[in-house]
Amino acid sequence: MGLIPGDRVACTVGTTELSGTYITDRDGMHVVKLDSGYNIGVDPRRVILLERGRPAEQPDMDVVQDPSLPELAIISTGGTIASRIDYRTGAVTSQFTAADILRAIPGLAEIARFRTHVLATILSENMTPALWQEMARAVHDVIAEGVAGVIVTHGTDTMSYSAAALAFMLQSPVPVVFVGSQRSADRPSSDNVMNGICAAAAAVSELGEVTVVMHGTPSDDRCAIHRATRVRKLHTSRRDAFRSVESAPIGYVDYPSRTVSLADEAVRRGTRPLSLDDRLEPECGLLQFYPGMDPALIDVFSGYAGLVVAGTGLGHVSTACIERLGALVDAGTTVVMTSQCLYGRVCDRVYDTGRDLLAAGVIEGATMLPEVALVKLMCVLGRTRNRHEVVRLMQADMAGEILGRTPHGL
């Protein structure tokens, strides 16, 4: 009798006896999820059925909440922190509701009481500017109703884009905390519980801005609080993949004590009034220059409202590309130059190439990360098409995205 997804099996790999759950067949091999949480491919002749049936699902339990605690809102968009194993494919799929997150991380109930809203159930590569707008409106509405803070659960791959988008669209008097996990709950090394607990602690703290809260070290000792416009995911799988770029985190949450410490530059609760401007121009693109790039690639963005270029060094592209970029500008596309270096400031006044880019109408992107400049450009062009105002806004610090002097030692 053939195996079906969810069957408990034993398998032999070399001389090692292992057990796990059969998931599917792929490339002539049985894919087995080991009890350690990892998937392996095993020769079907070395797999023995132990027990039929899918693993037992977690029962639906009522979530008991303490009415004396501050109220937080969880806006769920999906991602690994809200995922479980799909026994048809062996993949991790986003299936949990916000209430499921409370069941999966019971320690949250010790920090606050929660209201939950499922905005989307997607993996983060499927996030869109239209969903950013819905997210900003949802967060604004729950803050207006009086919650003490907001947690947005999000997949890690594009979380920095979404966090930056909210930082530009939403001014908040309370913490808005994006959180995710690098490893799903079915793995022993999952970071979902610690990240979730630390996010809740940050959401009831004295913060007053949009942030990303994720593991701050490889160990389970503390999470870092990153400003939404200065953070990037810098590793594909490490639990401390998120780092503040060219600036330190604006705070930390110690674990398991849940002690929150904030830097002086962190915006404090109640400092800013609640406001929302969710206008966006989605027809903007991001292009990374590389040596030998065909200048004709720039023509793909003809008709776009805006284009961010991640150039080399101080903000450069090849001489052959400058004329094409100038033609885009002349046709009405706003072009902003950033740097692939991530650290340092774009300055197109040092070399002839940079001066030619400025003469062609390209806007210097200061210290903005390329993806943050993209999101900001969408917001700015959604609000105005006046060339002088666009230049002014793109070069003004709106949400901590543009640094002053480069911090010493970074």
C-alpha positions in Angstrom: 0.0 0.0 0.0 1.4 3.4 -1.0 2.1 6.1 1.5 -0.1 9.2 1.9 0.9 12.6 3.2 1.0 12.6 7.0 2.0 8.9 7.5 4.5 8.3 10.3 7.5 6.5 8.8 10.9 5.1 9.7 13.8 5.5 7.2 17.5 4.6 6.9 20.0 7.1 5.8 23.4 5.4 5.5 23.6 3.5 8.8 21.4 6.0 10.7 17.8 5.1 11.6 15.5 8.1 11.6 11.8 8.7 12.0 9.5 11.4 10.7 6.4 12.2 8.6 6.0 11.3 5.0 5.2 14.4 2.9 5.3 13.7 -0.8 7.3 12.1 -3.7 9.8 14.3 -5.6 12.4 13.3 -8.2 12.0 9.6 -7.4 12.5 10.1 -3.7 10.2 10.0 -0.6 10.3 13.5 1.1 10.2 13.0 4.9 10.0 15.7 7.5 12.2 14.5 10.3 11.2 14.9 13.9 13.9 17.6 14.0 11.8 19.7 11.6 14.1 19.3 8.6 13.0 17.7 5.3 15.1 15.0 3.5 14.8 12.9 0.4 15.0 9.2 1.0 15.1 6.2 -1.3 11.6 4.7 -1.2 13.1 1.3 -0.5 14.5 2.6 2.8 11.2 3.9 4.1 8.9 1.8 6.3 5.3 2.8 7.3 4.9 3.0 11.0 1.5 4.6 11.4 -1.3 5.9 9.2 -2.8 9.3 9.3 -2.0 13.0 9.4 -0.5 14.5 12.6 -3.1 15.7 15.0 -4.1 19.3 14.5 -4.0 21.7 17.4 -7.5 21.8 18.8 -9.3 25.1 18.8 -9.1 26.5 22.3 -10.6 29.7 23.6 -8.1 32.4 24.1 -8.4 33.7 27.7 -7.6 37.4 27.9 -7.0 39.6 31.0 -9.2 42.7 30.8 -6.9 44.6 33.1 -4.0 44.5 30.6 -3.5 47.1 27.8 -5.1 46.3 24.5 -3.0 45.6 21.4 -4.1 44.9 17.9 -2.6 42.1 15.8 -2.9 42.8 12.0 -2.0 39.5 10.4 -0.7 39.3 6.8 0.7 35.8 6.9 4.4 34.8 6.6 6.4 32.2 8.4 5.4 33.4 11.9 1.9 32.4 10.9 2.7 29.2 9.0 2.4 25.5 9.3 3.6 22.5 7.2 1.6 21.7 4.1 1.7 17.9 4.0 0.8 17.8 0.3 4.1 19.5 -0.8 6.4 19.6 2.2 6.4 23.4 2.0 5.6 25.8 4.7 2.4 27.6 3.9 0.8 30.6 5.4 -2.5 29.4 7.0 -2.8 30.7 10.5 -5.3 33.3 11.5 -4.4 36.0 14.0 -6.2 34.0 16.7 -4.1 31.0 15.9 -1.0 33.1 16.7 -2.3 33.7 20.2 -2.8 30.0 20.6 0.7 29.3 19.3 2.3 31.9 21.5 0.4 31.7 24.8 2.9 34.0 26.6 1.3 36.9 24.7 -1.7 36.7 27.0 0.6 37.7 29.9 1.6 41.0 28.2 -1.7 42.4 26.8 -5.1 41.6 25.6 -5.6 41.5 21.9 -8.0 42.2 19.1 -7.1 40.5 15.9 -7.6 41.3 12.2 -6.6 39.1 9.2 -5.7 41.5 6.5 -4.1 38.8 4.2 -2.9 35.3 4.3 0.1 35.4 2.0 3.8 34.8 1.8 5.5 38.2 1.7 6.7 37.9 -1.9 3.0 38.4 -2.8 2.8 41.7 -1.0 1.7 44.7 -3.2 1.5 48.5 -2.8 -2.3 48.1 -2.7 -2.0 45.9 0.3 0.3 48.5 1.9 -2.5 51.0 1.6 -5.0 48.6 3.2 -2.5 47.8 6.0 -2.0 51.5 6.7 -5.7 52.1 6.9 -6.3 49.1 9.1 -3.5 50.2 11.5 -4.7 53.8 11.5 -8.3 52.7 12.3 -7.4 50.5 15.3 -5.1 53.3 16.7 -8.0 55.7 16.4 -10.1 53.3 18.3 -7.7 53.5 21.2 -5.4 50.5 21.2 -2.1 50.9 23.0 -0.1 49.5 20.1 -0.2 47.5 17.0 1.7 44.3 15.9 1.8 43.5 12.2 2.8 39.9 11.5 4.6 39.7 8.1 6.8 37.4 6.1 10.4 38.4 6.5 11.4 38.6 2.8 9.7 41.9 2.1 9.0 43.0 5.6 11.4 46.0 5.3 9.5 47.3 2.3 6.1 47.2 4.1 7.5 48.7 7.3 9.0 51.6 5.3 5.7 52.1 3.5 3.8 52.4 6.8 6.4 54.7 8.2 5.9 57.1 5.2 2.1 56.8 5.1 1.3 56.7 8.9 2.3 59.0 11.7 1.6 57.1 14.9 1.5 58.2 18.6 1.9 54.5 19.7 4.2 51.7 18.7 3.6 49.9 15.4 5.7 46.8 15.4 6.4 44.5 12.4 7.4 41.0 13.4 8.0 37.7 11.6 10.1 34.6 12.0 12.8 33.0 10.0 11.9 29.5 10.9 8.4 28.0 11.1 6.8 26.8 14.3 7.3 23.1 13.4 11.1 23.4 13.7 12.7 23.2 17.1 14.9 26.2 16.3 11.9 28.4 15.4 12.1 32.0 16.5 8.4 32.7 16.3 7.7 32.5 20.1 10.6 34.8 21.2 10.0 37.3 18.4 6.3 37.4 19.1 6.8 37.9 22.8 9.4 40.7 22.2 7.2 42.4 19.7 4.3 42.5 22.2 6.7 43.9 24.8 7.8 46.6 22.4 4.2 47.3 21.5 3.3 48.2 25.1 6.5 50.2 25.6 7.2 53.9 25.3 7.9 53.7 21.6 6.0 56.0 19.2 7.0 55.0 15.7 7.0 52.2 13.1 9.6 49.5 13.9 10.7 46.0 13.0 11.4 43.7 16.0 13.4 40.5 15.3 16.2 38.4 16.9 19.2 40.6 17.8 21.7 37.8 18.2 21.9 34.1 17.1 20.9 33.2 20.7 17.6 33.4 22.4 18.6 36.4 24.6 17.2 39.6 23.1 15.5 41.1 20.1 16.5 44.3 18.4 14.1 47.1 17.7 14.9 48.6 14.2 13.6 51.8 12.8 11.4 50.9 9.8 13.3 53.0 7.2 16.9 51.9 8.2 16.5 48.1 8.4 17.3 45.3 5.9 17.2 41.5 5.9 20.9 40.6 5.4 20.8 36.8 5.7 18.6 34.2 4.1 18.1 32.0 7.1 19.8 33.2 10.3 17.5 34.1 13.1 19.3 37.5 13.5 19.0 38.3 9.8 17.7 41.8 10.3 20.2 44.6 10.9 19.9 48.3 11.2 22.0 49.8 8.3 24.5 52.6 9.1 22.8 53.2 12.4 22.3 51.2 15.6 19.0 49.7 16.6 16.7 52.2 18.4 16.2 49.7 21.2 16.3 46.1 22.5 13.9 43.7 24.2 15.7 41.3 26.6 14.3 37.8 26.7 12.8 36.2 28.7 12.5 39.2 31.0 10.8 41.3 28.3 12.7 44.3 29.5 12.6 47.1 26.9 15.5 49.6 26.6 15.2 52.5 24.1 17.9 54.7 22.6 17.6 58.4 23.0 16.8 58.8 19.3 13.8 56.5 19.5 10.5 58.4 19.0 8.5 58.2 22.3 4.8 57.4 22.7 2.5 60.3 22.3 5.1 62.6 20.6 3.3 62.7 17.3 -0.4 63.0 16.5 -2.1 60.3 14.6 -2.3 61.0 10.8 -2.6 59.0 7.6 -1.7 59.8 4.0 -2.1 56.6 2.1 -1.7 58.0 -1.5 0.7 55.9 -3.5 1.9 55.9 -7.1 2.5 52.2 -7.8 4.1 52.7 -11.2 7.6 53.0 -9.9 10.6 50.6 -10.5 13.9 49.7 -9.0 16.9 48.9 -11.2 20.3 47.7 -10.1 23.1 48.8 -12.4 25.9 46.3 -13.2 29.0 46.4 -15.4 28.2 45.8 -19.0 24.5 46.4 -18.5 22.7 47.1 -21.8 21.4 50.7 -21.6 18.3 49.5 -23.5 17.2 47.9 -20.2 16.4 51.4 -19.0 13.8 51.7 -21.7 11.7 49.0 -19.9 10.7 51.8 -17.5 9.5 54.2 -20.2 6.2 55.6 -19.1 6.8 54.8 -15.4 6.1 57.6 -12.9 9.4 56.9 -11.1 12.6 54.9 -11.1 15.1 54.3 -8.4 18.6 53.2 -9.6 20.9 51.4 -7.3 24.2 52.6 -8.7 27.8 51.8 -7.8 29.9 53.7 -5.3 28.8 57.3 -4.8 25.9 56.7 -7.2 27.2 55.9 -10.6 26.2 54.1 -13.8 28.1 53.7 -17.1 28.4 56.7 -19.4 26.3 54.8 -21.9 23.3 54.8 -19.5 23.2 58.5 -18.8 21.5 59.5 -22.0 18.8 56.9 -21.5 18.2 58.1 -18.0 18.0 61.7 -19.2 15.5 60.7 -21.8 13.3 59.1 -19.1 13.5 62.3 -17.0 12.6 64.4 -20.1 9.6 62.2 -20.7 8.3 62.8 -17.1 9.8 59.9 -15.1 11.4 60.9 -11.8 14.7 59.2 -11.5 16.5 58.8 -8.1 20.0 57.5 -7.6 21.0 55.4 -4.6 24.0 53.2 -4.0 24.5 49.5 -3.8 27.1 50.1 -1.1 24.3 50.6 1.6 26.7 52.5 3.8 27.6 56.1 2.9 26.0 58.9 1.0 25.3 59.3 -2.7 27.3 62.3 -4.0 27.2 62.8 -7.7 29.4 65.9 -7.6 32.8 64.2 -7.3 33.3 62.5 -10.7 32.3 63.5 -14.2 29.8 60.7 -14.4 27.9 61.9 -11.4 27.9 65.5 -12.7 26.5 64.3 -15.9 23.7 62.4 -14.1 22.8 65.6 -12.2 22.7 67.5 -15.5 20.4 64.8 -16.9 17.9 65.5 -14.0 18.7 62.5 -11.8 18.0 63.2 -8.1 20.6 62.2 -5.4 19.1 59.7 -2.9 21.3 60.8 0.0 21.7 57.9 2.5 18.5 56.1 1.6 18.5 52.3 1.1 17.4 51.5 -2.5 14.2 49.7 -1.5 13.3 52.5 1.0 13.9 55.1 -1.7 11.5 53.1 -4.0 8.7 53.1 -1.4 9.3 56.8 -0.5 9.1 57.7 -4.2 5.8 55.9 -4.5 4.5 57.9 -1.6 5.9 61.2 -2.8 4.6 60.8 -6.4 1.2 59.8 -4.9 1.1 63.3 -3.3 2.5 65.6 -5.9 3.9 65.7 -9.4 5.4 69.1 -9.1 9.1 68.6 -10.0 10.5 71.1 -7.4 8.3 69.6 -4.7 9.2 66.0 -5.6 12.9 66.9 -5.4 12.4 68.7 -2.1 10.5 65.8 -0.5 12.9 63.1 -1.8 15.8 64.9 -0.3 14.1 65.7 3.0 14.1 63.3 6.0 10.5 62.2 6.4 10.7 59.1 8.6 14.4 58.7 9.6 15.4 57.4 6.2 18.0 60.1 5.6 20.8 60.3 8.1 22.8 63.4 9.0 26.5 62.9 9.3 27.6 59.3 9.0 28.0 57.9 12.6 31.7 57.3 13.5 32.7 53.7 13.4 29.8 52.4 11.3 
